[in-house]
Amino acid sequence: MAAERHGFQAEVSRLLDIVAHSLYSDKSVFLRELISNASDACDKLRYLSLTQAGLLGDDPDLEVVITIDKAKRLLAVADNGIGMSHDELIANLGTIARSGSAQFMSELAQETSAERKVSLIGQFGVGFYSAFMVADKVEVTSRRAGEEAAFKWESEGKGEFTVTPAEKKSRGTEIALHIKSGEDQWLDTNHVAKVVAKYSDHI
């Protein structure tokens, strides 16, 4: 099956442009956001499993796993939470799915403080896109809990993304970042572990 090509919503394209060209003082925001999203996916599955027996199947222990492949320059954040269907990948990662998107873009464009921009990104729930601060390509492979089909969302953050069928043995989502040249600290296990300990240990 050929890859489906989709254009980003206008607000997303503008956001990606701002993210790509903003020199954040603390790029670790992307890792905090991805871990937070993974944790939310686990929480959502835990909640739904209370009323939908069988969703947890034979994998009841929810977790977030971070892996690094230096040779391939990959940093991945994976969870075994609720996962996303084909349509959810497109809706969640191709648009800013909230009525406040115009307000968000307006506030972000007017803000001069890098720290405030980071704060706004987290506040409006669009932290996923901060991955493009350190990655020149992002791949999201996901399988919705209770479903057999899996799909891969892929983008270089330049106006469009593709969605294709994928192989995934279990539910959940894996986000693989192809780390840019010059961002090698994100391929250093010790550095990543320190960032996780500092910002995400509570998760």
N, C-alpha and C positions, 0 to 999 in steps of 0.2 A: 504493500500500500504506500502510495506517494505521501510525502510529508504535506500536511495542511499548513499553508502560510497565512498568518494573520498579522494585521497591523495593530500596533499599540493604540489605545485611546489617546487622544491629543494630550491630555493632562499627563499621562504616563511618559510620553515622548519628551515633554518639557521637563518633567521630573528627572528623567534619566540624564538629560543634558546638564541640568543643574548639578546632579550628583557627580557626574563624570568630571565636571570642571571646577568643583569646589575642593579646595585644599583643606580638608578637615584636619583639625589638630589631633583628633583621636579617631582613627579609622576603625578601631575595634568595635565601633557601633554596629557594624555589619554582623559580627559574630554574636554579639548580645541579641540582636534582633532575630537571627536565624534560630538560635537556641530557644529564645522565648516563643517563637512561632511553633517550633517542634514540641515544646512543652504544652502549648495550648492545644495542639492536635491530640496529644495524649490525654489531656484533661477532657476534651470533647468526647473522645471514645469512651473514657471511663464513665462519663455521665450518660451517654446513650446506651451503654451496656446494661445500665440499671433497668431499662425498660425493653431492651431488645436482646433477649437471651441469645447467646451464640456468637455475638459480634467479636468477643475476645478469643473464641475458639480455643486452640491448645497453646495460645501465646498470651497468658494473662499478665505477664510482667512488663509494664510499659517502661520504655527507656529512650534516651537520646544518646547516640553514638557519634563521635567525631573521629574521622580517620584522615590520615595524611599519606599521600603517595608522592614523594619527592621526585622520583624519576619521571612521572607523568605530570608533575606540577599541579596536583589535584588536592584540594581540601574539601572534604564532604561532611555534611551534617545530616544524619539520618534518624528517623523516629519510626516507631511501630504504632503510631496513633491512628486517627480516623482515616487519613489518606484523602485523595481527591480523585474524582471521576474525570473523564474527558472534558465535560462541560465546565466542571468546577476549575480545572486548570486554566481554561480560557478566561473564565469570568474573574477568578481570583488573581491571576498573574498578568492579565492583559488590560485590566481596567482598575481605576481606583473606585472601588464599589461603595461609594458613599456620597450622599448629597453634598457633603462639605468639601468635595475635591477642588472646586473652584476657589473656595476660601483658603484651602491649604496651599494651593499654588500661589495665590496672591500674597499670603503671609510669608511663604518661603522666598519669593522673589524680592520682597521688601526687606527681608532680614539681612543684616550685614555681619552679625556675629556667627562664626562657624559653630560655636557650641549651641546657640539657639537653633540653628538649622538642624543640627543633630537631634535636639530635643523635639522639634516639630515633626521630624520624620517618625520618631517613636510614637509621638502623641497621636498622629493621624493613621497609624497602623500600616504604613507603607514601607516599613523597614526592609522588606525583602529586596527592594531595588538598590539598597545601599551596598549589596554584594558587588555591584559593578564598579565600586570604588577600587576594589582590589582584583577583580576578575575580568578577563576580556571575553569570557564565554561562561554562561551558567546553564546547567542541565538539571531539570527537575523530573525525577522519575517517581510516579506515584500510583498506588493501587488503593482504591476505596475499600474500607472494611466491609465484608459481606459480598464483595464482587470479585469476579475472576479476572477481568480485564485490567491491564495496566497501560499507562501512557507516559510518554516522555515529552516534556516542554523544553525547548531549547532556544536560546537567544544570545546574541552578542551585544544586546542593548542598543541597537542602532535602528530603531523604528519598526522592527517586526520580530515575530517569533514563529517557530514551527511546533506542531504537535504531531507525534507519530505513535503508533502502537508499540508497546515495549514488553519485555519479559521481566517479571518481578514475582518471586516465589511467595512473598507474604505481603500483608497489608502495610500501609504507611507510606512515607515520603523520604526520598533521598535527594538532597540538593548538592550537586557537585560543582565546585568553582574551579575553573581553569585560571590559576593565579598569574597575574601579569608579571612581566619582567620588572624587576625593581621592588617587588613586594615579597621578597623571599622570606621575610620573618613569619609569614603565614604558612610556610612549609617547615617551620622549626617547631618540633613538638613541645619543647620547653616554653617557648614564647606563647604558643596557643594555650598550653596548660595554665600559665600564669594569668592570661586574660580570662579564661573560664573561671579560675579560682576567685579572681577579683570581682567579676561582675555577675556570674551565673551560678555560683555554688548553692544559692538558696533554692535553685530549681532542682 
